[in-house]
Amino acid sequence: MTVTATGHFGTAAAALQTLVSSSATFIAAQLNLVTDGGFDDPTKWTAGDDWAVAGGVATYTEASSPSPANRISQSVDIVAGRSYVLTFTVTNITGTSMQVALNLGGALAGYQATTGTFTKTIVAGSTNTLLTFGCDGDNGGTITIDNVSIKEVYSNSGTDDIDETDRVVITSGRFAGTYEILGIEDMGGRERYLQLDLDLIPGTN
């Protein structure tokens, strides 16, 4: 089965409605809305004075009172009221009482005070289009983050299941082309979460 959509990749989500099982949610896995989520290019981020982007990570050092200096941000292509999955890694923490807060569009996604890779689902706020990390803690303490991604979550209802023989065709816009489905992961939970790994078929855009 092939489904056709026009414009932004999000319209493919609506077209996939006929393929997704009832009350399902899926994430367009190949589309990370964050530019330079691996912190390889400091120019892609707006960093406060207490942040340093170097060596493929972003590191905060507590040296001032809460202020814009405690934040690092990037404008991302989000729409207020839509749901997004935010994933990031805290690779290192030194000092005590250190924590990182993150928000999307002005909506708080929560706090993290331990190392590890974390995934949070958040409804984007309407204050702005920024993904923002802010930190605080004891003077001299540090937090290092890496591997940031944001992917939109699409909710659909339909009658047929998706499989790897299906195709997604986007007929216009910056994601125009034909995509094959490489894999599907059922992530469980009260809702059925489907994560689709898509790949552009060469020569179709």
QUICOR-V373620 format. One record per residue. OMEGA is omega as a letter, one per 30 degrees, with the letter a starting at -180 (none if undefined). Layout:
BEGIN
omega = [OMEGA/OMEGA]
END
This chain:
BEGIN
omega = [l/l/a/l/l/l/a/a/l/l/l/l/l/l/l/l/a/a/a/l/a/l/l/l/l/a/l/a/a/a/l/a/l/l/l/l/l/l/l/a/a/a/a/a/l/a/l/a/a/a/l/l/a/l/l/l/l/a/l/l/a/a/a/l/l/a/l/l/a/a/l/a/l/l/a/a/a/l/a/l/l/a/a/l/a/l/l/l/l/a/a/l/l/a/a/l/l/l/l/l/l/l/a/a/a/l/a/l/l/a/l/a/l/l/l/l/a/l/a/l/a/l/a/l/a/a/a/l/a/l/a/l/l/a/l/a/a/l/l/l/a/l/l/a/a/l/a/l/l/l/a/l/l/l/a/l/a/a/a/l/l/l/a/l/a/l/l/l/l/a/l/a/a/l/a/l/l/a/l/l/a/a/a/l/l/a/l/a/a/l/l/a/l/l/a/l/a/l/l/l/a/l/a/l/none]
END
